[in-house]
Amino acid sequence: MVVGVLALQGDFREHLSMVQSLGVEAHPVKLPEEIQGLDGLIIPGGESTTMGKLLVDFGLDAAIIDRFNKGKLAIYGTCAGMIMLARDIEDYGAQPRLGLLDVSVRRNAFGRQKESREEDLTVQGLDGLFHAVFIRAPIVVRVGADVQILASVEQGPVFVQQGKLLASSFHPELGSDTRVHEYFLRVVAHSSIQEV
């Protein structure tokens, strides 16, 4: 199993470190050719407008969509990564994105940086609470028929799955709890088995 972490900007180093700590080969991804050979891809938090522009400028958007559509890639987006995966972005319809996940999201749904917060979440598929860190986080405002809600807060869903796609509003890489990354790696492994 090989996992890439999009390394254009944002907190990609923390994701790389967490995946590697779980004994899985992980590489930073900056160029379209680096998508080939990956079984999983993590799109980290960061600034979604900048990230979307860089995805297009480097041709990474087309490479990611192509590999995903061929059934060869599971993807997990955190915070800005959730926005990049979303089909629709409320009030930002022209923002570049991958549009693979059948959800609509609202950017900065919890407010500005000073309104960032932490909360213990009940997450479907995980035993016990997960301590989640929200930083200028989006919220899901619409889910498609094939989208499963894994965790919610009062404002709405914050962790969703659609087949090989996972997206969370929070940053699991900023703590020491590896269970969300382990969940994603199980999705990657299951996807790889199905393709054999």
N, CA, C and O of each residue as an XYZ file, in Angstrom:
784
protein
N       0.841     -1.180      0.000
C       0.000      0.000      0.000
C       0.886      1.243      0.000
O       1.822      1.345      0.793
N       0.588      2.184     -0.889
C       1.322      3.437     -0.969
C       0.320      4.584     -0.897
O      -0.645      4.627     -1.661
N       0.557      5.514      0.028
C      -0.322      6.663      0.214
C       0.455      7.935     -0.086
O       1.587      8.105      0.366
N      -0.158      8.818     -0.847
C       0.421     10.121     -1.109
C      -0.299     11.182     -0.295
O      -1.474     11.031      0.041
N       0.408     12.246      0.015
C      -0.202     13.402      0.674
C       0.078     14.618     -0.200
O       1.234     14.955     -0.455
N      -0.977     15.270     -0.653
C      -0.824     16.454     -1.487
C      -0.004     17.487     -0.724
O      -0.361     17.866      0.391
N       1.090     17.941     -1.322
C       2.062     18.764     -0.601
C       2.262     20.129     -1.262
O       3.381     20.639     -1.315
N       1.183     20.712     -1.761
C       1.275     22.022     -2.385
C       1.349     23.126     -1.337
O       2.042     24.125     -1.528
N       0.636     22.944     -0.234
C       0.657     23.867      0.897
C      -0.170     23.224      2.006
O      -0.751     22.158      1.804
N      -0.228     23.849      3.152
C      -1.012     23.285      4.241
C      -0.196     22.328      5.105
O       1.032     22.279      5.021
N      -0.919     21.558      5.947
C      -0.255     20.731      6.966
C       0.000     19.293      6.500
O      -0.378     18.332      7.170
N       0.648     19.169      5.338
C       0.891     17.848      4.759
C       1.912     17.044      5.557
O       1.832     15.817      5.596
N       2.871     17.718      6.194
C       3.921     16.992      6.932
C       3.343     16.152      8.066
O       3.783     15.028      8.309
N       2.347     16.716      8.759
C       1.723     15.995      9.875
C       1.011     14.736      9.397
O       1.062     13.697     10.056
N       0.348     14.832      8.247
C      -0.303     13.639      7.681
C       0.735     12.586      7.295
O       0.560     11.403      7.588
N       1.806     13.012      6.643
C       2.860     12.082      6.246
C       3.413     11.354      7.464
O       3.588     10.135      7.446
N       3.683     12.104      8.509
C       4.246     11.529      9.724
C       3.286     10.512     10.341
O       3.712      9.448     10.791
N       1.990     10.837     10.364
C       1.030      9.938     10.995
C       0.882      8.641     10.195
O       0.844      7.555     10.774
N       0.799      8.750      8.874
C       0.670      7.549      8.040
C       1.925      6.684      8.175
O       1.823      5.466      8.317
N       3.093      7.300      8.133
C       4.341      6.549      8.264
C       4.457      5.886      9.630
O       5.018      4.796      9.748
N       3.923      6.548     10.675
C       3.961      5.961     12.016
C       3.123      4.687     12.098
O       3.315      3.871     12.999
N       2.196      4.520     11.156
C       1.357      3.324     11.105
C       1.972      2.232     10.229
O       1.334      1.215      9.958
N       3.209      2.447      9.788
C       3.926      1.436      9.022
C       3.572      1.385      7.552
O       3.820      0.380      6.886
N       2.984      2.477      7.034
C       2.571      2.514      5.629
C       3.479      3.476      4.867
O       3.806      4.554      5.363
N       3.879      3.084      3.672
C       4.710      3.929      2.826
C       3.911      5.159      2.419
O       2.794      5.039      1.917
N       4.484      6.348      2.636
C       3.798      7.599      2.322
C       4.772      8.581      1.699
O       5.926      8.671      2.116
N       4.296      9.330      0.681
C       5.143     10.259     -0.060
C       4.419     11.589     -0.261
O       3.200     11.606     -0.434
N       5.150     12.698     -0.240
C       4.544     13.976     -0.635
C       4.272     13.975     -2.139
O       5.029     13.390     -2.914
N       3.197     14.629     -2.539
C       2.802     14.682     -3.945
C       2.714     16.142     -4.384
O       1.983     16.937     -3.795
N       3.480     16.484     -5.440
C       3.454     17.850     -5.970
C       3.210     17.888     -7.474
O       2.845     18.929     -8.020
N       3.413     16.745     -8.151
C       3.335     16.707     -9.608
C       2.359     15.625    -10.066
O       2.180     14.624     -9.373
N       1.729     15.814    -11.226
C       0.742     14.840    -11.714
C       1.281     13.418    -11.818
O       0.568     12.463    -11.507
N       2.536     13.266    -12.254
C       3.089     11.912    -12.433
C       3.238     11.175    -11.106
O       3.339      9.948    -11.086
N       3.254     11.917     -9.994
C       3.381     11.287     -8.678
C       2.069     10.667     -8.196
O       2.050      9.968     -7.183
N       0.981     10.916     -8.909
C      -0.310     10.296     -8.579
C      -0.303      8.826     -9.001
O      -0.922      7.982     -8.352
N       0.397      8.532    -10.086
C       0.465      7.161    -10.578
C       1.143      6.274     -9.544
O       2.150      6.660     -8.952
N       0.595      5.094     -9.330
C       1.182      4.171     -8.369
C       0.657      4.327     -6.957
O       0.970      3.512     -6.089
N      -0.149      5.375     -6.706
C      -0.717      5.545     -5.376
C      -1.983      4.706     -5.206
O      -2.768      4.541     -6.140
N      -2.162      4.187     -4.002
C      -3.416      3.507     -3.649
C      -4.349      4.452     -2.909
O      -5.571      4.316     -2.979
N      -3.763      5.412     -2.197
C      -4.550      6.384     -1.450
C      -3.914      7.751     -1.533
O      -2.706      7.882     -1.730
N      -4.751      8.779     -1.378
C      -4.270     10.157     -1.409
C      -4.965     10.931     -0.295
O      -6.183     10.844     -0.140
N      -4.189     11.690      0.482
C      -4.743     12.587      1.486
C      -4.570     14.015      1.000
O      -3.477     14.425      0.610
N      -5.673     14.771      1.029
C      -5.643     16.191      0.690
C      -5.776     16.943      2.013
O      -6.833     16.895      2.642
N      -4.718     17.637      2.444
C      -4.693     18.199      3.799
C      -5.457     19.508      3.910
O      -5.985     20.042      2.934
N      -5.492     20.006      5.159
C      -6.000     21.350      5.385
C      -5.024     22.366      4.815
O      -3.889     22.037      4.469
N      -5.483     23.596      4.726
C      -4.697     24.677      4.162
C      -5.646     25.774      3.734
O      -6.667     25.996      4.385
N      -5.329     26.461      2.653
C      -6.196     27.527      2.143
C      -6.809     27.014      0.849
O      -6.105     26.826     -0.143
N      -8.113     26.787      0.856
C      -8.753     26.059     -0.240
C      -8.706     26.804     -1.575
O      -8.602     26.168     -2.624
N      -8.779     28.129     -1.560
C      -8.713     28.884     -2.819
C      -7.351     28.710     -3.465
O      -7.255     28.442     -4.663
N      -6.293     28.863     -2.671
C      -4.927     28.682     -3.175
C      -4.713     27.245     -3.631
O      -4.136     27.003     -4.690
N      -5.181     26.294     -2.829
C      -4.999     24.887     -3.168
C      -5.681     24.539     -4.491
O      -5.110     23.837     -5.326
N      -6.907     25.034     -4.673
C      -7.633     24.766     -5.913
C      -6.915     25.328     -7.124
O      -6.822     24.672     -8.161
N      -6.404     26.555     -6.991
C      -5.669     27.175     -8.094
C      -4.412     26.375     -8.430
O      -4.118     26.149     -9.604
N      -3.670     25.947     -7.407
C      -2.445     25.174     -7.644
C      -2.748     23.809     -8.264
O      -2.002     23.333     -9.120
N      -3.843     23.183     -7.830
C      -4.241     21.901     -8.434
C      -4.400     22.043     -9.942
O      -3.930     21.204    -10.711
N      -5.071     23.120    -10.354
C      -5.291     23.360    -11.783
C      -3.986     23.734    -12.475
O      -3.664     23.195    -13.533
N      -3.233     24.661    -11.876
C      -1.988     25.134    -12.505
C      -0.999     23.996    -12.751
O      -0.307     23.989    -13.769
N      -0.926     23.026    -11.819
C       0.018     21.918    -11.949
C      -0.570     20.718    -12.700
O       0.135     19.740    -12.950
N      -1.849     20.785    -13.059
C      -2.497     19.669    -13.742
C      -2.784     18.491    -12.835
O      -3.049     17.384    -13.306
N      -2.733     18.729    -11.535
C      -2.992     17.651    -10.577
C      -4.458     17.284    -10.523
O      -4.796     16.130    -10.259
N      -5.343     18.247    -10.771
C      -6.776     17.965    -10.714
C      -7.146     16.864    -11.705
O      -7.835     15.908    -11.348
N      -6.692     16.999    -12.934
C      -7.000     16.000    -13.965
C      -6.389     14.644    -13.632
O      -7.023     13.610    -13.841
N      -5.155     14.643    -13.114
C      -4.482     13.378    -12.778
C      -5.203     12.656    -11.645
O      -5.366     11.437    -11.693
N      -5.636     13.396    -10.631
C      -6.352     12.790     -9.504
C      -7.700     12.238     -9.956
O      -8.053     11.105     -9.631
N      -8.451     13.046    -10.708
C      -9.775     12.615    -11.174
C      -9.660     11.382    -12.063
O     -10.462     10.454    -11.952
N      -8.661     11.374    -12.946
C      -8.475     10.238    -13.850
C      -8.177      8.953    -13.078
O      -8.777      7.913    -13.349
N      -7.258      9.021    -12.123
C      -6.906      7.802    -11.366
C      -8.077      7.351    -10.508
O      -8.321      6.151    -10.381
N      -8.810      8.298     -9.914
C      -9.974      7.935     -9.119
C     -11.045      7.278    -10.001
O     -11.609      6.249     -9.630
N     -11.318      7.861    -11.147
C     -12.360      7.323    -12.040
C     -12.009      5.954    -12.591
O     -12.896      5.198    -12.988
N     -10.723      5.627    -12.621
C     -10.295      4.292    -13.056
C     -10.387      3.278    -11.923
O     -10.059      2.106    -12.107
N     -10.841      3.733    -10.733
C     -11.023      2.836     -9.591
C      -9.737      2.495     -8.874
O      -9.680      1.500     -8.152
N      -8.695      3.305     -9.058
C      -7.383      2.958     -8.506
C      -6.952      3.834     -7.333
O      -5.802      3.755     -6.903
N      -7.855      4.672     -6.803
C      -7.426      5.625     -5.790
C      -8.542      5.884     -4.778
O      -9.670      6.213     -5.147
N      -8.208      5.730     -3.499
C      -9.076      6.188     -2.416
C      -8.548      7.552     -1.973
O      -7.338      7.776     -1.980
N      -9.442      8.462     -1.587
C      -9.027      9.827     -1.248
C      -9.667     10.249      0.068
O     -10.841      9.980      0.323
N      -8.867     10.918      0.900
C      -9.354     11.492      2.153
C      -8.983     12.967      2.187
O      -7.807     13.316      2.080
N      -9.976     13.831      2.334
C      -9.748     15.263      2.424
C     -10.077     15.785      3.810
O     -11.141     15.486      4.353
N      -9.160     16.574      4.392
C      -9.396     17.174      5.706
C      -9.495     18.685      5.566
O      -8.643     19.312      4.936
N     -10.530     19.265      6.151
C     -10.753     20.707      6.174
C     -10.753     21.268      4.743
O     -11.731     21.065      4.024
N      -9.703     21.961      4.308
C      -9.653     22.445      2.928
C      -9.758     21.284      1.941
O     -10.292     21.441      0.843
N      -9.245     20.115      2.339
C      -9.365     18.926      1.493
C     -10.809     18.506      1.289
O     -11.167     18.009      0.222
N     -11.651     18.703      2.317
C     -13.085     18.436      2.173
C     -13.683     19.376      1.125
O     -14.491     18.959      0.296
N     -13.278     20.643      1.171
C     -13.771     21.624      0.197
C     -13.325     21.232     -1.207
O     -14.100     21.348     -2.156
N     -12.084     20.770     -1.348
C     -11.567     20.363     -2.659
C     -12.336     19.171     -3.236
O     -12.518     19.070     -4.449
N     -12.786     18.270     -2.357
C     -13.517     17.087     -2.823
C     -14.979     17.378     -3.139
O     -15.586     16.670     -3.942
N     -15.555     18.408     -2.522
C     -16.997     18.659     -2.604
C     -17.459     18.971     -4.022
O     -16.758     19.613     -4.803
N     -18.663     18.494     -4.325
C     -19.272     18.819     -5.615
C     -19.647     20.297     -5.679
O     -19.468     20.945     -6.710
N     -20.168     20.827     -4.572
C     -20.621     22.222     -4.546
C     -20.054     22.937     -3.325
O     -19.953     22.361     -2.241
N     -19.684     24.211     -3.522
C     -19.208     25.063     -2.431
C     -20.151     26.260     -2.345
O     -20.232     27.066     -3.272
N     -20.856     26.367     -1.233
C     -21.843     27.430     -1.057
C     -21.188     28.807     -1.207
O     -20.196     29.105     -0.542
N     -21.750     29.635     -2.082
C     -21.288     31.015     -2.316
C     -19.923     31.118     -2.981
O     -19.400     32.222     -3.135
N     -19.338     30.003     -3.375
C     -18.043     30.017     -4.065
C     -18.097     29.075     -5.274
O     -17.212     28.240     -5.465
N     -19.136     29.222     -6.072
C     -19.388     28.277     -7.164
C     -18.280     28.155     -8.183
O     -18.130     27.106     -8.809
N     -17.487     29.224     -8.366
C     -16.437     29.195     -9.393
C     -15.101     28.702     -8.865
O     -14.146     28.583     -9.632
N     -15.012     28.413     -7.567
C     -13.729     27.982     -6.991
C     -13.307     26.639     -7.574
O     -14.108     25.704     -7.590
N     -12.057     26.516     -8.058
C     -11.591     25.223     -8.573
C     -11.650     24.150     -7.491
O     -11.320     24.406     -6.333
N     -12.071     22.952     -7.872
C     -12.192     21.827     -6.948
C     -12.253     20.552     -7.763
O     -12.376     20.592     -8.987
N     -12.167     19.402     -7.072
C     -12.248     18.112     -7.752
C     -13.698     17.708     -8.013
O     -13.992     17.102     -9.043
N     -14.608     18.036     -7.094
C     -16.034     17.786     -7.304
C     -16.432     16.324     -7.316
O     -17.445     15.974     -7.922
N     -15.665     15.458     -6.664
C     -15.936     14.015     -6.703
C     -16.948     13.561     -5.650
O     -17.635     12.559     -5.847
N     -17.043     14.281     -4.546
C     -17.867     13.887     -3.408
C     -19.212     14.597     -3.494
O     -19.266     15.823     -3.595
N     -20.295     13.830     -3.454
C     -21.637     14.385     -3.650
C     -22.146     15.064     -2.383
O     -23.084     14.596     -1.737
N     -21.502     16.179     -2.046
C     -21.925     17.008     -0.921
C     -21.805     18.473     -1.319
O     -21.092     18.830     -2.257
N     -22.526     19.309     -0.578
C     -22.316     20.759     -0.636
C     -21.735     21.176      0.701
O     -22.163     20.692      1.748
N     -20.762     22.072      0.667
C     -20.120     22.526      1.902
C     -20.200     24.039      2.023
O     -20.322     24.757      1.030
N     -20.128     24.504      3.268
C     -20.027     25.932      3.568
C     -18.649     26.178      4.152
O     -18.285     25.574      5.161
N     -17.886     27.050      3.532
C     -16.556     27.379      4.023
C     -16.631     28.155      5.331
O     -17.601     28.872      5.578
N     -15.602     28.013      6.174
C     -15.493     28.778      7.428
C     -16.805     28.789      8.214
O     -17.218     29.832      8.721
N     -17.447     27.647      8.313
C     -18.782     27.570      8.915
C     -18.795     27.884     10.404
O     -19.832     28.265     10.949
N     -17.651     27.728     11.067
C     -17.584     27.989     12.503
C     -17.069     29.392     12.810
O     -16.963     29.772     13.976
N     -16.748     30.164     11.772
C     -16.238     31.506     11.979
C     -14.762     31.612     11.645
O     -14.180     30.716     11.035
N     -14.173     32.716     12.054
C     -12.770     33.007     11.758
C     -11.833     32.176     12.624
O     -12.269     31.347     13.423
N     -10.537     32.414     12.450
C      -9.505     31.649     13.168
C      -9.744     31.636     14.681
O      -9.563     30.606     15.331
N     -10.150     32.785     15.241
C     -10.335     32.867     16.691
C     -11.515     32.036     17.175
O     -11.622     31.742     18.365
N     -12.408     31.652     16.250
C     -13.523     30.775     16.623
C     -13.186     29.293     16.455
O     -14.054     28.434     16.611
N     -11.936     28.999     16.140
C     -11.513     27.596     16.039
C     -11.786     26.915     17.378
O     -11.768     27.559     18.427
N     -12.039     25.609     17.332
C     -12.457     24.920     18.558
C     -12.065     23.456     18.528
O     -11.624     22.935     17.504
N     -12.232     22.812     19.649
C     -12.006     21.380     19.772
C     -13.267     20.770     20.367
O     -13.957     21.388     21.177
N     -13.551     19.533     19.941
C     -14.769     18.869     20.428
C     -14.580     17.354     20.383
O     -13.955     16.826     19.464
N     -15.115     16.673     21.367
C     -15.097     15.209     21.378
C     -16.273     14.686     20.568
O     -17.427     14.997     20.862
N     -15.975     13.893     19.553
C     -16.995     13.410     18.627
C     -17.241     11.915     18.779
O     -16.330     11.136     19.062
N     -18.498     11.541     18.583
C     -18.831     10.137     18.378
C     -18.713      9.880     16.883
O     -19.401     10.514     16.083
N     -17.841      8.950     16.506
C     -17.587      8.660     15.093
C     -17.994      7.233     14.797
O     -17.532      6.293     15.443
N     -18.861      7.082     13.817
C     -19.290      5.749     13.413
C     -18.083      4.937     12.962
O     -17.285      5.402     12.148
N     -17.951      3.726     13.491
C     -16.835      2.865     13.134
C     -15.652      2.956     14.077
O     -14.713      2.169     13.965
N     -15.680      3.915     15.017
C     -14.607      4.053     15.999
C     -15.168      3.835     17.399
O     -16.257      4.309     17.722
N     -14.418      3.116     18.225
C     -14.814      2.932     19.625
C     -14.386      4.148     20.439
O     -13.263      4.630     20.293
N     -15.270      4.638     21.287
C     -14.934      5.780     22.133
C     -14.991      7.087     21.371
O     -15.185      7.106     20.155
N     -14.819      8.181     22.100
C     -14.874      9.505     21.494
C     -13.568      9.831     20.776
O     -12.505      9.323     21.133
N     -13.664     10.689     19.754
C     -12.480     11.166     19.033
C     -12.370     12.664     19.271
O     -13.310     13.414     19.007
N     -11.211     13.098     19.774
C     -10.995     14.514     20.060
C     -10.637     15.225     18.750
O      -9.553     15.028     18.202
N     -11.566     16.054     18.259
C     -11.421     16.691     16.951
C     -11.043     18.161     17.091
O     -11.561     18.870     17.953
N     -10.127     18.609     16.225
C      -9.676     19.998     16.184
C     -10.242     20.646     14.917
O      -9.991     20.181     13.805
N     -11.005     21.720     15.101
C     -11.619     22.460     13.998
C     -10.939     23.816     13.867
O     -10.922     24.595     14.819
N     -10.370     24.109     12.675
C      -9.694     25.381     12.431
C     -10.274     25.990     11.150
O     -10.044     25.477     10.055
N     -11.022     27.078     11.291
C     -11.690     27.703     10.126
C     -12.356     26.620      9.273
O     -12.195     26.583      8.053
N     -13.085     25.765      9.924
C     -13.550     24.530      9.305
C     -14.820     24.715      8.470
O     -15.656     25.566      8.777
N     -14.955     23.910      7.413
C     -16.208     23.869      6.669
C     -17.228     22.973      7.379
O     -16.898     22.262      8.328
N     -18.444     23.025      6.907
C     -19.497     22.122      7.377
C     -20.230     21.603      6.141
O     -20.318     22.305      5.134
N     -20.748     20.395      6.210
C     -21.533     19.838      5.110
C     -22.974     20.324      5.256
O     -23.589     20.156      6.309
N     -23.504     20.925      4.198
C     -24.877     21.441      4.244
C     -25.844     20.612      3.395
O     -27.060     20.778      3.495
N     -25.303     19.720      2.560
C     -26.139     18.799      1.778
C     -25.363     17.525      1.536
O     -24.181     17.577      1.195
N     -26.009     16.372      1.706
C     -25.367     15.096      1.385
C     -26.175     14.383      0.301
O     -27.406     14.385      0.318
N     -25.459     13.777     -0.633
C     -26.112     12.998     -1.671
C     -26.590     11.658     -1.140
O     -26.258     11.267     -0.020
N     -27.358     10.967     -1.939
C     -27.985      9.707     -1.517
C     -26.968      8.632     -1.156
O     -27.252      7.774     -0.319
N     -25.793      8.663     -1.770
C     -24.784      7.625     -1.526
C     -23.756      8.020     -0.469
O     -22.773      7.309     -0.259
N     -23.980      9.137      0.188
C     -23.021      9.646      1.178
C     -23.470      9.234      2.579
O     -24.615      9.458      2.973
N     -22.545      8.629      3.320
C     -22.796      8.189      4.690
C     -22.209      9.218      5.658
O     -21.059      9.629      5.507
N     -22.996      9.630      6.647
C     -22.521     10.568      7.660
C     -21.887      9.763      8.794
O     -22.547      8.933      9.420
N     -20.606     10.014      9.050
C     -19.865      9.293     10.092
C     -19.818     10.052     11.411
O     -19.694      9.437     12.470
N     -19.915     11.373     11.364
C     -19.914     12.184     12.587
C     -20.544     13.534     12.296
O     -20.427     14.071     11.194
N     -21.223     14.079     13.320
C     -21.875     15.384     13.191
C     -21.672     16.190     14.463
O     -21.403     15.639     15.531
N     -21.806     17.500     14.332
C     -21.906     18.420     15.461
C     -23.243     19.130     15.322
O     -24.015     18.830     14.411
N     -23.515     20.054     16.205
C     -24.803     20.753     16.192
C     -25.079     21.429     14.851
O     -26.223     21.466     14.400
N     -24.041     21.963     14.214
C     -24.203     22.687     12.948
C     -24.432     21.775     11.750
O     -24.945     22.226     10.726
N     -24.063     20.500     11.858
C     -24.242     19.578     10.743
C     -23.137     18.546     10.659
O     -22.308     18.453     11.564
N     -23.112     17.758      9.572
C     -22.100     16.703      9.399
C     -20.687     17.267      9.269
O     -20.462     18.292      8.627
N     -19.734     16.560      9.905
C     -18.322     16.972      9.851
C     -17.394     15.845      9.398
O     -16.185     16.046      9.282
N     -17.952     14.664      9.143
C     -17.151     13.530      8.672
C     -18.067     12.650      7.842
O     -19.068     12.139      8.344
N     -17.727     12.472      6.562
C     -18.601     11.745      5.644
C     -17.784     10.784      4.794
O     -16.570     10.924      4.644
N     -18.493      9.801      4.243
C     -17.866      8.817      3.358
C     -18.791      8.511      2.198
O     -20.000      8.353      2.370
N     -18.208      8.430      1.018
C     -18.910      7.974     -0.181
C     -17.995      6.982     -0.879
O     -17.132      7.367     -1.668
N     -18.189      5.707     -0.583
C     -17.318      4.688     -1.161
C     -15.874      4.901     -0.767
O     -15.529      4.838      0.413
N     -15.010      5.158     -1.770
C     -13.569      5.346     -1.529
C     -13.206      6.774     -1.129
O     -12.028      7.100     -0.985
N     -14.212      7.618     -0.951
C     -13.962      9.017     -0.592
C     -14.323      9.257      0.865
O     -15.410      8.891      1.313
N     -13.410      9.870      1.600
C     -13.655     10.300      2.985
C     -13.364     11.793      3.053
O     -12.480     12.296      2.359
N     -14.119     12.501      3.899
C     -13.837     13.912      4.105
C     -14.232     14.302      5.514
O     -15.294     13.920      6.007
N     -13.356     15.076      6.161
C     -13.663     15.571      7.501
C     -13.395     17.069      7.577
O     -12.480     17.589      6.938
N     -14.221     17.752      8.380
C     -14.019     19.182      8.637
C     -12.851     19.403      9.574
O     -12.235     20.468      9.567
N     -12.547     18.406     10.376
C     -11.536     18.536     11.422
C     -10.182     18.004     10.963
O     -10.047     17.432      9.881
N      -9.177     18.213     11.828
C      -7.780     17.880     11.522
C      -7.311     16.721     12.406
O      -6.791     16.974     13.493
N      -7.470     15.474     11.993
C      -7.026     14.365     12.842
C      -5.512     14.253     12.961
O      -5.007     13.582     13.861
N      -4.792     14.902     12.066
C      -3.326     14.829     12.086
C      -2.713     15.707     13.180
O      -1.513     15.612     13.439
N      -3.516     16.559     13.825
C      -2.980     17.475     14.825
C      -2.971     16.914     16.239
O      -2.547     17.595     17.173
N      -3.427     15.700     16.403
C      -3.368     15.042     17.706
C      -2.520     13.789     17.617
O      -1.814     13.570     16.632
N      -2.594     12.975     18.647
C      -1.837     11.720     18.662
C      -2.723     10.507     18.381
O      -2.223      9.386     18.287
N      -4.029     10.719     18.248
C      -4.978      9.630     17.998
C      -4.952      9.282     16.517
O      -5.306     10.109     15.676
N      -4.537      8.075     16.199
C      -4.364      7.657     14.798
C      -5.589      6.965     14.209
O      -5.538      6.506     13.068
N      -6.690      6.879     14.957
C      -7.802      6.020     14.528
C      -8.476      6.465     13.225
O      -8.924      5.618     12.452
N      -8.558      7.766     12.966
C      -9.169      8.218     11.712
C      -8.274      7.852     10.530
O      -8.769      7.418      9.490
N      -6.973      8.022     10.683
C      -6.055      7.596      9.619
C      -6.106      6.079      9.423
O      -6.048      5.591      8.294
N      -6.213      5.346     10.515
C      -6.356      3.888     10.408
C      -7.627      3.521      9.646
O      -7.623      2.592      8.839
N      -8.708      4.247      9.901
C      -9.972      4.020      9.188
C      -9.759      4.233      7.688
O     -10.186      3.418      6.871
N      -9.091      5.344      7.333
C      -8.820      5.599      5.917
C      -7.964      4.505      5.300
O      -8.225      4.078      4.175
N      -6.954      4.049      6.012
C      -6.096      2.989      5.476
C      -6.871      1.692      5.260
O      -6.560      0.927      4.347
N      -7.883      1.440      6.099
C      -8.751      0.273      5.867
C      -9.567      0.454      4.585
O      -9.788     -0.504      3.845
N     -10.011      1.684      4.328
C     -10.725      1.972      3.072
C      -9.798      1.740      1.883
O     -10.198      1.145      0.882
N      -8.571      2.207      1.997
C      -7.583      2.011      0.920
C      -7.344      0.523      0.691
O      -7.361      0.058     -0.449
N      -7.125     -0.217      1.760
C      -6.845     -1.655      1.646
C      -8.033     -2.387      1.048
O      -7.861     -3.246      0.183
N      -9.229     -2.059      1.499
C     -10.443     -2.710      0.983
C     -10.620     -2.409     -0.498
O     -11.005     -3.288     -1.270
N     -10.343     -1.175     -0.898
C     -10.452     -0.783     -2.301
C      -9.469     -1.554     -3.161
O      -9.803     -1.995     -4.260
N      -8.246     -1.715     -2.651
C      -7.214     -2.437     -3.413
C      -7.583     -3.903     -3.590
O      -7.349     -4.484     -4.650
N      -8.160     -4.500     -2.554
C      -8.588     -5.909     -2.642
C      -9.682     -6.068     -3.684
O      -9.676     -7.027     -4.456
N     -10.637     -5.113     -3.707
C     -11.747     -5.190     -4.647
C     -11.278     -5.101     -6.092
O     -11.921     -5.647     -6.989
N     -10.162     -4.415     -6.323
C      -9.689     -4.224     -7.698
C      -8.931     -5.424     -8.229
O      -8.758     -5.554     -9.440
N      -8.468     -6.314     -7.342
C      -7.646     -7.457     -7.760
C      -8.488     -8.429     -8.588
O      -7.981     -9.458     -9.036
